[in-house]
Amino acid sequence: MSNLYYMKLTLILTGHYSSCETIKKIWSEECSKHHVELDVVFLEAKNGQNLAKQLDLKSFPALISGTKVIAVGRPDKHDAERIIADLVNL
């Protein structure tokens, strides 16, 4: 089933580290497959700090849809694929 409506997710990363780049790549690839927009923000930036505070986030990276935390931590490719597929097929 394809995504028939606009969906945008936000990924909050702690910084520009190699592990964060790997996580960004995993989520970006899965979002791209399902035509989901992914906005990447960093905790060190003001918008990242504000979002983390608003949602009372304590664990990173965090994948967010609106004001709902969808996933935290480092997913493997299969977990990310399942999470995104589940979201677009709701």
Steps between C-alpha positions, in 0.01 A plus 500: 500500500642839411502813709198697372549796728784726604708373789795673659720356772771669703822331604690657790868412509754592766759632257707449188658170606557198278243298697245778450574507128437125482167540680406791276575287193285209624197721571549708184506193276187351654311830490599551139368156402158594638498863384512629857675831562771484765615814675829452685580729791788495742474525876770766499280730286232721656213323320633161615527620859150646489345184359682277749381721786142515369482120477706443818743281305782339691618241244647564157479459210125541493259468209192719539170538321334827601520486879522120526828318552506209256840347577815564700845353471683349207278282282632241263382521140222243553357671808499836322330346198228345718440820696465716189285242319270477804468880513405543137253212510298632794 
